[in-house]
Amino acid sequence: MSTTSTNSLLLVSRLLLSGMFVISGFQKLVDPAGTAGMITGAGLPAATLLAYAAGIFELVAGLAVLTGFQTRIAALLLAGFSLFTGLVFHSGAIAIPGFPDAANGLLTLFNSLMMMKNITIAGGFLALAAVGAGAYSIDARRGSVAIAA
């Protein structure tokens, strides 16, 4: 594969991987209530504060990956974040009192899919951390990383 093709694919990878974190981070900052509820449900303290912290982290780290700034570090942090949130918030069965068993079963299935999505995204971020942002990035313009070949 040519250097141009590799760098183009890295740019597309950064766009695809960062998009949901930029959007999700912004949404958490605008309306942290849903995230705070999930944090409370997981038994963690200071739910609203953690929701804002998660929002800031997702927005800043997502923008770093998007622009290719400190990409390897941001990608490693987002991989860890994805694994943590997948295991803490998306593992286990859902059993909402008063819901029919079939509805709880479907919610459990969706929750399992969300956990698998988070684990898969972590893999994408680990690959990005391994190879760097590529030529179309702030990192490359600053000369702080080798350009992918």
C-alpha positions as CSV (number, residue, x, y, z in Angstrom):
1,M,0.0,0.0,0.0
2,S,1.3,3.4,-0.9
3,T,2.2,6.0,1.8
4,T,-0.6,8.3,0.5
5,S,-3.1,5.5,0.8
6,T,-1.9,4.6,4.3
7,N,-2.1,8.2,5.5
8,S,-5.5,8.6,3.9
9,L,-6.8,5.5,5.7
10,L,-5.3,6.8,9.0
11,L,-7.2,10.1,8.5
12,V,-10.5,8.3,7.9
13,S,-9.8,6.1,10.9
14,R,-9.3,9.1,13.1
15,L,-12.5,10.7,11.8
16,L,-14.5,7.6,12.4
17,L,-13.1,6.8,15.8
18,S,-13.3,10.3,17.2
19,G,-16.7,11.3,16.0
20,M,-18.8,9.6,18.6
21,F,-16.5,10.8,21.4
22,V,-16.7,14.5,20.3
23,I,-20.5,14.3,20.0
24,S,-21.0,12.3,23.2
25,G,-18.6,14.5,25.2
26,F,-20.5,17.6,24.0
27,Q,-23.9,16.1,24.9
28,K,-22.7,15.2,28.4
29,L,-21.6,18.7,29.0
30,V,-24.9,20.1,27.8
31,D,-27.1,17.6,29.6
32,P,-25.2,15.4,32.1
33,A,-28.3,13.9,33.8
34,G,-28.5,10.7,31.8
35,T,-24.8,9.9,32.3
36,A,-25.1,10.9,36.0
37,G,-27.9,8.4,36.3
38,M,-25.8,5.6,34.8
39,I,-22.9,6.5,37.1
40,T,-25.2,6.4,40.1
41,G,-26.7,3.1,39.0
42,A,-23.1,1.7,38.8
43,G,-22.6,2.7,42.5
44,L,-20.0,5.3,41.8
45,P,-19.9,8.5,43.9
46,A,-20.2,12.1,42.7
47,A,-22.2,11.2,39.7
48,T,-22.8,14.7,38.3
49,L,-19.1,15.6,38.7
50,L,-18.0,12.4,37.0
51,A,-20.5,13.0,34.2
52,Y,-19.0,16.4,33.5
53,A,-15.4,15.0,33.8
54,A,-16.3,12.2,31.3
55,G,-17.8,14.9,29.0
56,I,-14.7,17.0,29.1
57,F,-12.4,14.0,28.7
58,E,-14.4,12.6,25.7
59,L,-14.6,16.0,24.0
60,V,-10.9,16.9,24.5
61,A,-9.5,13.4,23.7
62,G,-11.9,13.0,20.7
63,L,-10.8,16.4,19.3
64,A,-7.1,15.4,19.8
65,V,-7.6,12.2,17.8
66,L,-9.7,14.0,15.2
67,T,-7.0,16.6,14.6
68,G,-4.1,14.2,15.1
69,F,-2.7,16.0,18.1
70,Q,-0.8,13.8,20.7
71,T,-2.6,11.0,18.9
72,R,-0.9,8.1,20.5
73,I,-1.5,9.3,24.0
74,A,-5.1,10.2,23.3
75,A,-5.7,6.9,21.6
76,L,-4.3,5.0,24.5
77,L,-6.5,7.0,26.9
78,L,-9.6,6.5,24.8
79,A,-8.9,2.7,24.6
80,G,-8.7,2.5,28.4
81,F,-11.8,4.6,28.7
82,S,-13.7,2.4,26.2
83,L,-12.7,-0.8,28.1
84,F,-13.6,0.7,31.5
85,T,-17.0,2.0,30.4
86,G,-17.8,-1.2,28.6
87,L,-17.0,-3.4,31.6
88,V,-18.5,-1.1,34.3
89,F,-21.6,0.1,32.5
90,H,-22.4,-2.5,29.8
91,S,-21.7,-5.9,31.4
92,G,-24.3,-7.9,33.1
93,A,-28.0,-8.4,32.7
94,I,-30.7,-5.7,32.7
95,A,-33.6,-6.3,35.1
96,I,-35.9,-3.3,35.3
97,P,-38.7,-4.0,37.8
98,G,-42.1,-4.1,36.2
99,F,-40.7,-4.7,32.7
100,P,-41.7,-7.9,30.9
101,D,-39.0,-10.6,30.8
102,A,-38.8,-10.2,27.0
103,A,-38.1,-6.5,27.3
104,N,-35.4,-7.0,29.9
105,G,-33.9,-9.7,27.7
106,L,-33.8,-7.3,24.7
107,L,-32.2,-4.6,26.9
108,T,-29.7,-7.2,28.1
109,L,-28.9,-8.0,24.5
110,F,-28.4,-4.4,23.6
111,N,-26.2,-3.9,26.6
112,S,-24.0,-6.8,25.6
113,L,-23.8,-5.3,22.1
114,M,-22.7,-2.0,23.6
115,M,-20.0,-3.8,25.6
116,M,-18.7,-5.5,22.5
117,K,-18.8,-2.2,20.6
118,N,-16.6,-0.6,23.4
119,I,-14.1,-3.5,23.3
120,T,-13.9,-3.2,19.5
121,I,-13.4,0.5,19.6
122,A,-10.6,0.0,22.1
123,G,-8.9,-2.3,19.6
124,G,-9.2,0.5,16.9
125,F,-7.6,3.0,19.3
126,L,-4.8,0.6,20.2
127,A,-4.0,0.1,16.5
128,L,-4.0,3.9,16.1
129,A,-1.7,4.3,19.1
130,A,0.6,1.7,17.6
131,V,1.0,3.4,14.1
132,G,0.3,7.1,15.0
133,A,-1.8,9.7,13.3
134,G,-0.2,9.7,9.8
135,A,0.9,12.6,7.6
136,Y,-2.4,14.4,7.7
137,S,-2.2,15.5,11.3
138,I,-0.9,18.1,13.7
139,D,1.5,15.5,15.1
140,A,3.1,15.2,11.6
141,R,3.2,19.0,11.1
142,R,5.0,19.4,14.4
143,G,7.4,16.6,13.5
144,S,6.6,14.8,16.7
145,V,5.9,11.4,15.1
146,A,7.1,9.4,12.1
147,I,4.7,9.5,9.2
148,A,3.2,6.2,8.4
149,A,4.7,4.3,5.5
